Amino acid sequence: MTIREIMTRGPWTIGETDTLGNAQQAMSQHHIRHLPVISEGHLVGMLSERDVLATRAHAEPDDRWWKLPVSLAMEPPETVDVDEPVEAAATRMGSTQLGALAVTEQGTLVGVVSVIDILLAHTATI
Protein backbone atom coordinates (compact mmCIF):
# COMPACT_ATOMS: atom_id res chain seq x y z
CA MET A 1 0.00 0.00 0.00
CA THR A 2 1.30 3.47 -0.85
CA ILE A 3 0.75 6.90 0.62
CA ARG A 4 -1.32 7.84 -2.45
CA GLU A 5 -3.97 5.35 -1.34
CA ILE A 6 -4.48 6.75 2.17
CA MET A 7 -3.56 10.44 2.08
CA THR A 8 -5.96 13.33 2.42
CA ARG A 9 -5.96 15.03 -0.98
CA GLY A 10 -6.08 18.78 -1.52
CA PRO A 11 -5.25 19.70 2.06
CA TRP A 12 -6.19 22.97 3.72
CA THR A 13 -3.15 25.25 3.77
CA ILE A 14 -2.17 28.55 5.35
CA GLY A 15 0.26 31.30 4.38
CA GLU A 16 3.39 31.91 6.42
CA THR A 17 2.39 35.54 7.06
CA ASP A 18 -1.12 34.60 8.16
CA THR A 19 -1.84 34.75 11.90
CA LEU A 20 -1.85 31.98 14.46
CA GLY A 21 -5.40 32.98 15.33
CA ASN A 22 -6.50 32.30 11.76
CA ALA A 23 -4.61 29.00 11.80
CA GLN A 24 -6.28 27.91 15.02
CA GLN A 25 -9.68 28.90 13.62
CA ALA A 26 -9.07 26.93 10.40
CA MET A 27 -7.95 23.85 12.34
CA SER A 28 -11.01 24.01 14.55
CA GLN A 29 -13.43 24.67 11.68
CA HIS A 30 -12.08 21.84 9.50
CA HIS A 31 -11.34 19.38 12.35
CA ILE A 32 -7.66 19.05 11.46
CA ARG A 33 -4.44 19.21 13.47
CA HIS A 34 -1.89 20.05 10.78
CA LEU A 35 -1.67 22.79 8.17
CA PRO A 36 0.93 22.88 5.42
CA VAL A 37 2.38 26.41 5.24
CA ILE A 38 2.69 27.96 1.78
CA SER A 39 4.69 30.95 0.54
CA GLU A 40 4.54 32.06 -3.08
CA GLY A 41 3.02 28.71 -4.06
CA HIS A 42 5.74 26.64 -2.36
CA LEU A 43 5.64 24.47 0.75
CA VAL A 44 7.76 26.18 3.43
CA GLY A 45 6.59 24.58 6.65
CA MET A 46 4.06 22.59 8.61
CA LEU A 47 2.05 24.03 11.48
CA SER A 48 0.57 21.66 14.01
CA GLU A 49 -2.02 22.25 16.67
CA ARG A 50 0.78 21.49 19.14
CA ASP A 51 2.87 24.34 17.65
CA VAL A 52 -0.01 26.78 18.13
CA LEU A 53 -0.60 25.64 21.71
CA ALA A 54 3.11 25.84 22.58
CA THR A 55 3.36 29.38 21.23
CA ARG A 56 0.26 30.35 23.17
CA ALA A 57 1.62 28.78 26.37
CA HIS A 58 4.95 30.61 26.10
CA ALA A 59 3.44 34.00 25.29
CA GLU A 60 3.45 36.68 27.95
CA PRO A 61 0.01 37.33 29.47
CA ASP A 62 -0.33 40.66 27.68
CA ASP A 63 0.92 39.33 24.31
CA ARG A 64 -1.60 38.91 21.58
CA TRP A 65 -0.32 35.49 20.48
CA TRP A 66 -3.19 35.10 17.98
CA LYS A 67 -1.79 38.03 15.98
CA LEU A 68 1.66 36.46 15.59
CA PRO A 69 2.55 35.19 12.11
CA VAL A 70 2.45 31.47 11.42
CA SER A 71 6.15 31.62 10.45
CA LEU A 72 7.09 32.08 14.14
CA ALA A 73 5.55 28.77 15.19
CA MET A 74 5.81 26.48 12.15
CA GLU A 75 8.32 23.67 11.74
CA PRO A 76 10.31 22.91 8.58
CA PRO A 77 8.24 20.68 6.29
CA GLU A 78 8.77 16.95 6.37
CA THR A 79 7.58 15.43 3.12
CA VAL A 80 6.80 12.04 1.71
CA ASP A 81 6.35 11.06 -1.92
CA VAL A 82 2.92 9.78 -2.99
CA ASP A 83 4.42 6.47 -4.07
CA GLU A 84 6.31 5.73 -0.84
CA PRO A 85 5.13 2.62 0.98
CA VAL A 86 2.95 3.35 4.00
CA GLU A 87 5.19 1.20 6.20
CA ALA A 88 8.26 3.33 5.43
CA ALA A 89 6.38 6.56 6.19
CA ALA A 90 4.97 5.08 9.40
CA THR A 91 8.45 4.07 10.56
CA ARG A 92 9.80 7.56 9.85
CA MET A 93 6.87 9.24 11.60
CA GLY A 94 7.29 6.99 14.63
CA SER A 95 11.03 7.52 14.93
CA THR A 96 10.75 11.31 14.56
CA GLN A 97 7.47 11.64 16.50
CA LEU A 98 5.74 13.49 13.67
CA GLY A 99 1.96 13.58 13.58
CA ALA A 100 1.74 14.27 9.85
CA LEU A 101 3.76 14.54 6.66
CA ALA A 102 3.14 16.77 3.66
CA VAL A 103 2.66 14.58 0.59
CA THR A 104 4.34 15.67 -2.62
CA GLU A 105 4.31 14.52 -6.20
CA GLN A 106 7.17 15.79 -8.37
CA GLY A 107 7.84 18.46 -5.72
CA THR A 108 4.26 19.75 -5.59
CA LEU A 109 2.08 19.51 -2.47
CA VAL A 110 -0.83 17.16 -3.19
CA GLY A 111 -1.93 16.00 0.24
CA VAL A 112 -1.24 15.28 3.89
CA VAL A 113 -0.90 11.94 5.62
CA SER A 114 -1.36 11.73 9.37
CA VAL A 115 -0.82 9.09 12.01
CA ILE A 116 -4.61 8.66 12.07
CA ASP A 117 -4.63 7.93 8.31
CA ILE A 118 -1.96 5.28 8.81
CA LEU A 119 -3.77 3.70 11.76
CA LEU A 120 -7.05 3.58 9.84
CA ALA A 121 -5.32 2.01 6.83
CA HIS A 122 -3.68 -0.58 9.09
CA THR A 123 -6.91 -1.51 10.87
CA ALA A 124 -8.70 -1.84 7.53
CA THR A 125 -6.27 -4.59 6.51
CA ILE A 126 -6.67 -6.60 9.72
C-alpha positions as CSV (number, residue, x, y, z in Angstrom):
1,M,0.0,0.0,0.0
2,T,1.3,3.5,-0.9
3,I,0.7,6.9,0.6
4,R,-1.3,7.8,-2.4
5,E,-4.0,5.4,-1.3
6,I,-4.5,6.7,2.2
7,M,-3.6,10.4,2.1
8,T,-6.0,13.3,2.4
9,R,-6.0,15.0,-1.0
10,G,-6.1,18.8,-1.5
11,P,-5.3,19.7,2.1
12,W,-6.2,23.0,3.7
13,T,-3.2,25.3,3.8
14,I,-2.2,28.5,5.3
15,G,0.3,31.3,4.4
16,E,3.4,31.9,6.4
17,T,2.4,35.5,7.1
18,D,-1.1,34.6,8.2
19,T,-1.8,34.8,11.9
20,L,-1.9,32.0,14.5
21,G,-5.4,33.0,15.3
22,N,-6.5,32.3,11.8
23,A,-4.6,29.0,11.8
24,Q,-6.3,27.9,15.0
25,Q,-9.7,28.9,13.6
26,A,-9.1,26.9,10.4
27,M,-7.9,23.9,12.3
28,S,-11.0,24.0,14.5
29,Q,-13.4,24.7,11.7
30,H,-12.1,21.8,9.5
31,H,-11.3,19.4,12.3
32,I,-7.7,19.0,11.5
33,R,-4.4,19.2,13.5
34,H,-1.9,20.1,10.8
35,L,-1.7,22.8,8.2
36,P,0.9,22.9,5.4
37,V,2.4,26.4,5.2
38,I,2.7,28.0,1.8
39,S,4.7,30.9,0.5
40,E,4.5,32.1,-3.1
41,G,3.0,28.7,-4.1
42,H,5.7,26.6,-2.4
43,L,5.6,24.5,0.7
44,V,7.8,26.2,3.4
45,G,6.6,24.6,6.7
46,M,4.1,22.6,8.6
47,L,2.1,24.0,11.5
48,S,0.6,21.7,14.0
49,E,-2.0,22.3,16.7
50,R,0.8,21.5,19.1
51,D,2.9,24.3,17.7
52,V,0.0,26.8,18.1
53,L,-0.6,25.6,21.7
54,A,3.1,25.8,22.6
55,T,3.4,29.4,21.2
56,R,0.3,30.4,23.2
57,A,1.6,28.8,26.4
58,H,5.0,30.6,26.1
59,A,3.4,34.0,25.3
60,E,3.4,36.7,27.9
61,P,0.0,37.3,29.5
62,D,-0.3,40.7,27.7
63,D,0.9,39.3,24.3
64,R,-1.6,38.9,21.6
65,W,-0.3,35.5,20.5
66,W,-3.2,35.1,18.0
67,K,-1.8,38.0,16.0
68,L,1.7,36.5,15.6
69,P,2.6,35.2,12.1
70,V,2.5,31.5,11.4
71,S,6.1,31.6,10.5
72,L,7.1,32.1,14.1
73,A,5.6,28.8,15.2
74,M,5.8,26.5,12.1
75,E,8.3,23.7,11.7
76,P,10.3,22.9,8.6
77,P,8.2,20.7,6.3
78,E,8.8,17.0,6.4
79,T,7.6,15.4,3.1
80,V,6.8,12.0,1.7
81,D,6.3,11.1,-1.9
82,V,2.9,9.8,-3.0
83,D,4.4,6.5,-4.1
84,E,6.3,5.7,-0.8
85,P,5.1,2.6,1.0
86,V,3.0,3.4,4.0
87,E,5.2,1.2,6.2
88,A,8.3,3.3,5.4
89,A,6.4,6.6,6.2
90,A,5.0,5.1,9.4
91,T,8.4,4.1,10.6
92,R,9.8,7.6,9.9
93,M,6.9,9.2,11.6
94,G,7.3,7.0,14.6
95,S,11.0,7.5,14.9
96,T,10.8,11.3,14.6
97,Q,7.5,11.6,16.5
98,L,5.7,13.5,13.7
99,G,2.0,13.6,13.6
100,A,1.7,14.3,9.9
101,L,3.8,14.5,6.7
102,A,3.1,16.8,3.7
103,V,2.7,14.6,0.6
104,T,4.3,15.7,-2.6
105,E,4.3,14.5,-6.2
106,Q,7.2,15.8,-8.4
107,G,7.8,18.5,-5.7
108,T,4.3,19.8,-5.6
109,L,2.1,19.5,-2.5
110,V,-0.8,17.2,-3.2
111,G,-1.9,16.0,0.2
112,V,-1.2,15.3,3.9
113,V,-0.9,11.9,5.6
114,S,-1.4,11.7,9.4
115,V,-0.8,9.1,12.0
116,I,-4.6,8.7,12.1
117,D,-4.6,7.9,8.3
118,I,-2.0,5.3,8.8
119,L,-3.8,3.7,11.8
120,L,-7.1,3.6,9.8
121,A,-5.3,2.0,6.8
122,H,-3.7,-0.6,9.1
123,T,-6.9,-1.5,10.9
124,A,-8.7,-1.8,7.5
125,T,-6.3,-4.6,6.5
126,I,-6.7,-6.6,9.7
